[in-house]
Amino acid sequence: MHGKVELSGISTAQLKVLKADETRRLLARAKSGDKSARDELIAGNLRLVLSVIQRFQSRGENADDLFQVGCIGLIKAIDNFDMSQDVRFSTYGVPMIIGEIRRYLRDNSAIRVSRSMRDMAYRVLKAREELMADSQREPTPDEIALRLGVQRQDVVFAMDAMSGPVSLYDPIYTDGGESICVMDQVGDTRNSDESWLERIALSEAMSSLGSREKRILALRFYDGKTQMEVASEIGISQAQVSRLEKNAIRHIKDSIFAS
């Protein structure tokens, strides 16, 4: 079954789903200190956690671990939700759960991030949660940057550092059993058909040059030597080097354009 998440010891098919009005009533009771209402809210929103961790399935992480981390984000969302805001709980809860999972993945990533970048990432996460608590919505990078008094690019770099690497073989779309992977959406501007043809034409043009012309071009354009240095190494005058170099280049251009 597509999108199914297997969890140890939990029958996900039997998880309760709360209606919007039920959620509001339980939130109001939980805010007044009713612990049973808080527990019922957690149990009634576990499917929300499941829907979020499906986004991270391609990361190869253990689903049970992600589920537990997602539940921490859910609890934070319940405790910090502002009843005065006209916002659905799921609108506020999903980013909180995602943020908690990203924090876990960043701390357990095999890719090492610099200490300063990690510190900035922690500050960004904290500011993000504070802004969400105030506005009950996902803050923009500009708003986070203003809150922290830093440049927008610093926030963007820190948020990128919290995201894990993506495999070129990760599926991004499936239609009738055929999956489209990340690599199918990546273009290669350096190895296009046109560039391959140019390389072939250049190779053929170079092969038709004499050994001395090839050596002059190699010394000039691969080794970066001056015409005077080339002349000294080959044992001819600089004027001869200049003439042979120009003739070789002209021959190459004529061969490429002719093809």
C-alpha distance (Angstrom), angle and dihedral (degrees) to the residues before:
residue distance angle dihedral
M1 . . .
H2 3.82 . .
G3 3.79 114.5 .
K4 3.79 94.8 9.3
V5 3.80 116.7 149.6
E6 3.79 120.0 -153.3
L7 3.81 115.7 -149.0
S8 3.77 126.9 -177.4
G9 3.80 114.3 -113.2
I10 3.81 95.0 -1.1
S11 3.78 126.9 104.2
T12 3.79 98.8 -149.2
A13 3.80 91.6 -172.6
Q14 3.82 89.9 64.8
L15 3.79 97.0 49.6
K16 3.78 112.6 125.5
V17 3.80 121.1 -117.3
L18 3.81 118.6 -151.6
K19 3.78 123.4 -144.6
A20 3.81 118.7 -127.2
D21 3.81 94.3 -105.3
E22 3.81 91.6 47.6
T23 3.78 90.0 51.3
R24 3.82 92.1 51.6
R25 3.81 92.2 50.2
L26 3.80 92.8 48.2
L27 3.81 91.4 46.5
A28 3.80 90.2 53.4
R29 3.80 91.1 50.7
A30 3.81 92.3 45.2
K31 3.80 90.6 51.7
S32 3.79 88.9 54.9
G33 3.81 90.8 55.3
D34 3.80 101.9 -92.6
K35 3.82 102.8 149.9
S36 3.80 94.1 -172.5
A37 3.81 89.9 56.4
R38 3.81 89.5 50.8
D39 3.81 90.7 51.1
E40 3.80 90.7 48.3
L41 3.80 90.2 50.7
I42 3.78 91.0 52.9
A43 3.81 92.5 48.5
G44 3.80 91.7 45.6
N45 3.79 94.0 53.4
L46 3.81 100.9 46.1
R47 3.79 89.0 104.0
L48 3.80 86.8 60.1
V49 3.80 88.3 57.7
L50 3.81 90.0 48.4
S51 3.79 91.8 52.6
V52 3.80 90.2 52.5
I53 3.80 98.5 48.2
Q54 3.81 89.9 53.8
R55 3.81 86.1 73.2
F56 3.80 89.6 63.2
Q57 3.81 98.7 45.8
S58 3.82 93.1 106.9
R59 3.81 90.4 59.9
G60 3.80 91.3 77.2
E61 3.81 93.0 -126.4
N62 3.79 122.3 146.0
A63 3.82 108.8 -91.9
D64 3.81 92.4 -143.0
D65 3.81 90.9 55.8
L66 3.80 92.8 48.0
F67 3.80 90.4 47.4
Q68 3.80 92.4 53.4
V69 3.80 91.7 47.3
G70 3.81 89.8 47.0
C71 3.81 89.6 53.0
I72 3.80 89.1 56.7
G73 3.81 88.1 55.2
L74 3.81 89.6 48.3
I75 3.81 91.9 52.5
K76 3.80 90.8 49.1
A77 3.81 89.2 50.7
I78 3.81 91.6 51.5
D79 3.81 93.2 47.8
N80 3.82 94.5 45.9
F81 3.80 100.7 38.9
D82 3.81 113.2 123.1
M83 3.80 111.1 -138.3
S84 3.80 91.6 -163.1
Q85 3.80 91.4 67.5
D86 3.80 118.3 88.1
V87 3.81 93.3 -130.1
R88 3.79 131.9 121.4
F89 3.79 112.8 -112.8
S90 3.82 92.2 -125.0
T91 3.82 90.4 56.1
Y92 3.79 88.6 59.2
G93 3.80 97.7 33.3
V94 3.80 100.2 53.8
P95 3.85 95.9 60.3
M96 3.80 89.7 45.5
I97 3.81 91.4 53.4
I98 3.81 91.7 45.2
G99 3.79 90.7 49.5
E100 3.78 92.5 52.0
I101 3.82 91.9 49.4
R102 3.80 91.8 47.6
R103 3.79 89.6 50.9
Y104 3.80 89.6 52.9
L105 3.81 93.1 46.8
R106 3.79 91.9 47.9
D107 3.80 92.9 51.2
N108 3.81 91.2 47.8
S109 3.79 98.2 40.2
A110 3.80 119.8 128.2
I111 3.81 87.9 -141.4
R112 3.78 110.7 86.7
V113 3.78 117.8 -134.5
S114 3.80 122.8 -162.8
R115 3.81 118.6 -97.2
S116 3.80 92.3 -116.4
M117 3.81 91.2 51.7
R118 3.82 91.3 48.6
D119 3.81 90.3 50.3
M120 3.79 90.5 50.3
A121 3.82 90.1 47.8
Y122 3.82 90.7 53.9
R123 3.81 90.3 49.7
V124 3.80 91.1 48.5
L125 3.82 91.8 50.4
K126 3.79 92.1 48.5
A127 3.80 92.9 47.6
R128 3.80 90.1 46.1
E129 3.80 92.0 54.1
E130 3.82 91.9 46.4
L131 3.81 91.7 50.7
M132 3.79 90.9 46.9
A133 3.79 89.6 51.8
D134 3.81 89.1 52.8
S135 3.80 99.9 43.6
Q136 3.84 102.2 20.3
R137 3.82 90.3 -132.9
E138 3.79 139.6 88.8
P139 3.84 108.6 -80.4
T140 3.79 121.2 -134.0
P141 3.83 122.2 -118.1
D142 3.82 88.3 -109.6
E143 3.80 91.3 56.4
I144 3.80 91.7 48.6
A145 3.81 91.0 47.9
L146 3.81 90.7 51.1
R147 3.80 90.7 49.1
L148 3.80 92.3 51.6
G149 3.79 96.3 37.3
V150 3.81 92.9 -124.6
Q151 3.79 136.6 118.9
R152 3.80 119.1 -79.8
Q153 3.80 90.9 -122.3
D154 3.82 90.4 58.1
V155 3.80 89.3 57.1
V156 3.81 92.5 46.6
F157 3.82 92.2 49.3
A158 3.81 90.9 48.9
M159 3.81 91.8 49.6
D160 3.81 90.1 49.2
A161 3.81 88.8 51.7
M162 3.80 88.4 57.4
S163 3.79 91.2 56.0
G164 3.77 118.0 85.5
P165 3.80 125.9 -130.3
V166 3.79 119.0 -83.2
S167 3.76 121.5 -136.3
L168 3.80 118.2 -128.5
Y169 3.80 86.1 -130.6
D170 3.82 95.4 55.7
P171 3.83 109.0 120.9
I172 3.79 114.4 -122.8
Y173 3.80 99.1 175.5
T174 3.80 135.6 17.9
D175 3.78 125.2 -163.8
G176 3.79 121.8 173.2
G177 3.78 94.0 -21.1
E178 3.81 94.7 -50.3
S179 3.80 111.7 113.9
I180 3.78 124.0 -154.9
C181 3.80 110.6 -146.6
V182 3.78 131.4 -157.3
M183 3.81 90.7 -102.9
D184 3.82 89.7 58.9
Q185 3.79 88.9 62.0
V186 3.80 96.5 46.8
G187 3.79 116.9 95.2
D188 3.80 124.6 -150.3
T189 3.79 109.9 -144.9
R190 3.80 93.8 174.3
N191 3.80 98.5 55.9
S192 3.79 101.8 41.9
D193 3.80 123.6 143.8
E194 3.80 89.0 -103.1
S195 3.81 93.7 53.2
W196 3.81 91.2 48.1
L197 3.80 90.8 52.9
E198 3.80 90.6 48.5
R199 3.80 90.8 52.0
I200 3.80 91.7 49.3
A201 3.82 91.3 49.1
L202 3.81 90.9 47.8
S203 3.81 91.7 49.3
E204 3.79 91.5 50.3
A205 3.82 91.8 47.7
M206 3.80 91.8 49.5
S207 3.81 92.1 49.2
S208 3.80 90.5 58.9
L209 3.83 92.7 57.9
G210 3.77 123.0 97.0
S211 3.80 120.8 -105.0
R212 3.82 92.9 -105.9
E213 3.82 93.4 51.2
K214 3.81 90.2 48.6
R215 3.81 90.9 51.0
I216 3.80 92.4 48.4
L217 3.81 92.1 51.6
A218 3.81 91.3 46.2
L219 3.80 92.5 50.9
R220 3.80 92.8 44.9
F221 3.80 102.4 42.1
Y222 3.82 105.2 22.4
D223 3.80 100.3 35.3
G224 3.82 93.8 31.2
K225 3.81 95.5 -132.9
T226 3.80 124.8 158.7
Q227 3.79 122.0 -113.8
M228 3.80 88.7 -108.3
E229 3.83 91.1 55.1
V230 3.80 91.3 46.6
A231 3.80 91.3 49.5
S232 3.81 90.9 51.5
E233 3.81 92.6 48.9
I234 3.80 96.2 46.7
G235 3.79 95.6 37.7
I236 3.80 101.3 -120.8
S237 3.79 134.0 105.8
Q238 3.80 124.5 -82.6
A239 3.80 89.0 -117.6
Q240 3.80 90.0 58.0
V241 3.80 91.1 48.3
S242 3.78 90.0 51.1
R243 3.81 92.5 49.2
L244 3.82 94.7 46.4
E245 3.80 91.7 46.2
K246 3.82 92.9 51.4
N247 3.80 92.2 46.6
A248 3.81 91.7 49.2
I249 3.79 92.8 49.9
R250 3.81 91.6 46.7
H251 3.81 89.9 50.3
I252 3.80 91.5 51.4
K253 3.82 92.9 49.0
D254 3.81 91.9 48.1
S255 3.82 91.3 49.3
I256 3.82 93.7 49.1
F257 3.81 95.4 46.3
A258 3.82 90.8 45.0
S259 3.80 90.1 55.8
